[in-house]
Amino acid sequence: MKNPVVIAHRGASGYRPENTLEAFELGIQQGADGIEFDLVTTADEQLIIRHENALSGTTDISNKTELLTFRRAGQVEEVEITDWFSEDLNLEQIKSLRAKERLPEIRPGSSTFDGQFEIPTFIKLLSSSFVAGKILVVEIKQGTHLELLTQSVGKLVAQDISASAISDKEVRLVIESFSLEILLQTKAELLGLDVKAKYFLAIDDAALDFAWLAELAREVDGLSISTHLLFSEDNWVEAAHFNDLEIWVFTARAEHAENSIDEYYEKIIVTGVDGIFADQPDLLRRVLTDRG
């Protein structure tokens, strides 16, 4: 069994506010094979890197008096909330914001960087030198931000990738989404531009259906599954590998270790997954290095 790849989940998000260039670069410095990040859209149809289209949890927007009137009722993952939404702000307004730690109660060290880092665009990340030779896992988020687009989000993603110089950096692209429709739409756009990538369907909660998985294997290259699916009664790893699918797991978080960090990561590694999304990629890398 070969070691799984280490993917810095939203960067080294255990140490820096997630989905920032600083978190991404730190994740690479800590030994990650690649980084994962989330894309949402703005009012002027620009792709920015945020966990979701609601902004108050990961930015300082509540402190921006000039943006207070943009706060409104909306939905995130079918839950009604009152917040600021990316689709209401243009890129210039987004650039006035700064990132903050989403989980300050368990990551006080990360929260010391609140207010220091910009909200990056997709194109800015693609132009960064530290992505050279690395895996980029591009998760396309669902949400109300997509309802206002005049063109598909898949086309926007393809346009930014095509306009970048990542082909010169030997970057390995993985396009990921919880929506098979969005995933295949993006696949069609990238194939039309002759851009090489792999396509992973993300699954958080589902029963293993062998017939469905065999059908899915005709369209995608892999699965990203949650840890609770990985440790369920269904053997997702065996089923995926039987269908020649890669299988990665999210999210390895040091805070979830009940006994030792090593034991926690080892429990994930021995399942045979091909990749692990980690908030503390340095700790996972150490365990993998120690085990040989």
N, C-alpha and C positions, 0 to 999 in steps of 0.2 A: 504494500500500500504506500503510495507516494504521499508526501506532505501536501496539504491543501494550500492554495494561494491565500495570502493575507490581504484583505481589502480594508483599508481605513474607512470606517463607516461615517460618512459625512466629514471625512478627514479624521484627524486624531481628536475626536469630539469629546473624549474624556479629559482633555487638557486645554482645549481652546473652544470658544463658541463655534458650534457646528456650521458647516457649509460656508466657511470663509477660506480665502486663499491661504491664510496663516495656518488654519487647521489642516488643510490639504498638504501644504509643504511640510509641516511637522510630521504628518503621517508617513510621508515618503522617507523623511529623515530617520524615522523610527523603524524602518525596515519593511514597510508594507510593499506588496507587489503592485498595488494600485489603490485608487480611491473611488468611493461611491458618493454621489450627490444627487440632489433633487431639483428638477426644473419646474418653474411656474412662469406665467406670462404677465406682462404689464398692459396698461391701457393702450400703449402704442405698439403692442405686439412684439416686445422684446423678451428674450429668455433670460430670467434671472435665477439664481441658485438660492432657493429657500425650501424648507421642509414642507410647507403648504402655502396656500394663497392667503391665509389669515396671518397677519404680520406681528401682532402684539407679543406673541410668545418668544419671538427670536430677534426682535429689533426694538429700538428705543422710540418707536413712533408715537407712543402715548405722551412723550415729552415734547413733541413738535406741535406747538400751538397753531402754527399755520396749516396743519393737517387735521386738526380736530374735527372739522366738519365732514371729513370723509368716513368717520366712524358710523357704522350702520348695522342693521340686522342682516344676517346671511347664514349660509350653511357650509359646514365642513364635515365631509363624510356623513352626510345626512343628519347632522346634529345642528340644531339652531343655536347660533351664537351671535353676539354683538362684537364687532371687531373692525379692523381696517383690512382691506382686501387688495391684493396686488393688482387685480384687474381694474381698479379705480384710479391707480396712480401711474403716471408716466415714468419713464426711466430717469429723467432729471430729478423727479421727486424721490424716487427710490434711492438715488445716489446721495441724498441728504441724510439718509438713515444710517445707523450703525448697529452692528450685531450685538446680541447679548446671549448669555448662557440660558438655555431652555430649562435646565434642571439645577438651579442654583443651590437647592437644599442638599443635594447629594454631590454637587461638584463646585464647592466654594472656590477652589483654586482657579477653575475656568472662569468663574464669574468676575474674578479680578480684572479680566480683560474686557469686561462690558464697556461698550461705547468707543472702542479703539479701532475696530475693523469695519471696512466697507462691506456692502452687500454686493457680491461679485456677479458679473454677467457670465453667461455661458461662453461667449466669445473671448472674454478676458482670461478665463481659465484655460481655454484651448491654446491661447498664445503664451502661456506661462512655460518657462524653460524646464521646470521640475517635472512636468508630465512626460518628458521624453523617455521612451522605452517602457512606459508603465501601462497598466490596465486602467481605463476610464469606464466606470459603470455609471451610465447616464439613466437615472430613473425619471421617467416622465410622469408627473403627478396628475391625477384626475382632480376635478373641481369645477366650481362655477366660473373660474377664470377662462376656461376653454369655450364657454358658451358665447362669448363676445368676439371670438376670433373671426376674421374675414377669410382666413385660410387655415388649414389644419395645423395642429401643433407638430405633427410629423414633418410637414413641409418646412416649418420654422427651424426645427432641429436639423434637418438635412441642409438647409441653407447656411446655417452657422458653421456646421462641420465642413461643408464644401468651401466656404470662404476662408477657413482657417488654413494653417500650414501644418496640421498634425500629420499629414502623410509623410512629411520630411522628418518626423520625430519618432517614427516606429511605434506609435501609440496603438494599443490594442483596444478597440471599442467594444463595449457590451451595452446594448440598449435594453433597458428593463422597464417594465410597467406592471401594475396590477390589472390593467385592462388589456385583454388580448386584442381588442379592436385597435387601440392606440398603438400597440406593439407592431401589429401587422401593417398598419397604415404607415408607420415610420419605416418599417422594413422595405415597403414598396418604394418609398421616396428615396431611400439611400441606395437601393439596388439600381434605381433609375439614374443615379449619379455615379454609379460604379464604386461606391464606398463600401469597403469591407467591414463587417461587424458581426458580432454574435447577438442573439436575441434570447432574452430570458424572461419567462413569465414569473412574476412574484405571486406567491400564494401564502396567505396568512392563516386561513381557516377553511379546511375542506377535507372530505373523506377521500381516500385514495380509490380512484376508479381506473382500472387497468385499461379498459377499452378507450376511455377518454385520453389517457396518457399516451397510448399508442398513436391515436389520431393527432394529438398535440405535437408529437415528435416529428411529424411531417412539416411542421410550420416553424418550430423554434429549436434552439440549440441547448437550452438548459432551463432549470428551475431555480428560483430563489425561494426558500421556504423558511418559515418561522421556527424557532427552537421548540415550541410546543408541538409542532407537527413532526419535527425530527425525533422527538422523544415519545411520540404517540405509539399506539399499538401497530399502526401501519408502517411498513418498511419502505419509506419513500426513497431511500438511497438505492436499495436493491432494485426497485421498480424503475427508477430513472436510469440507472446504468444498464438494465436489461433493454431499454429502449434507446440506448446510445445517447442519453441526455446527461449533460453535466448537472450537478446539483450543489448549490451553495446555500449556506444557512445564515440567517440574521436573527438576532444580533448578539454577539458575545460581549458582555459587559462585566467588567471586574466586580462591579457592585453586586452582581447576582451570585457571586461565589459564596456558597454556604460554609465551606471549610477552607481549603486552600485555593489560591489562584490556579496552581498547577493542576489540581484535581478537576477543577471546573473546566479548564480548557481541554484536558485529556478526555473528559467525557464526550466532548464534541468531536475531537479529532478521531477517536477510535470508531466513530460511526462510518467513516469512509467518505465523508463529504469532500467535494473537490475544491471548495472555497469557503472561507469564513469571514463574515463582516464583523469587524471588531472596533469598539470605541477606543480601546487602548492597544493599538497594534504592536507597540513595543513589548508588552507583556506576553502577547500571543507569540510573537517572533522568538522571544527568549525560550518559551516552552518548546517550540518546534526545534530550535537549535539544540537545546539540551537533550531532546529525545533522539536526535541524529537524523 
